[in-house]
Amino acid sequence: MQNHADHEALPPKTCSIERLVTLPEDVEKVLAGRKTATRRNGRYADVGEVMTLKGRDFVVEQVYSQTLGDLTEEQARQEGYNNLEEYKQSILSIHPGMRWVPAMRVWVHEFNPVQK
């Protein structure tokens, strides 16, 4: 896993934080505290950036690159799934025609509720 601790070294974002979590079921998982990370094929946020979902704020704590093959059971649970296989099947159903390629790189965005 390549973890970019220094967000200054990250490449430019490919999308905006408003597009980071958009599926209604994922939004509900975040609000319920069951989803604290999301993987995207591009970088959607900077460390410290705030995502607002239904009036609640979540701060991005980490952004790093990872291959699908490096994804662990614990990380699948951070995504809001019971296990890696459930996460994999969900991703494949969301993206028809996509194959699960272990060498495929994704961007991991880990976030937590903003403490007031």
Secondary structure, 3 states (H helix, E strand, C coil): CECCCCHHHCCCCCCCHHHCCCCHHHHHHHHCCCCCEEEECCCCCCCCCEEEECCEEEEEEEEEEEEHHHCCHHHHHHCCCCCHHHHHHHHHHHCCCCCCCCCCEEEEEEEEECCC
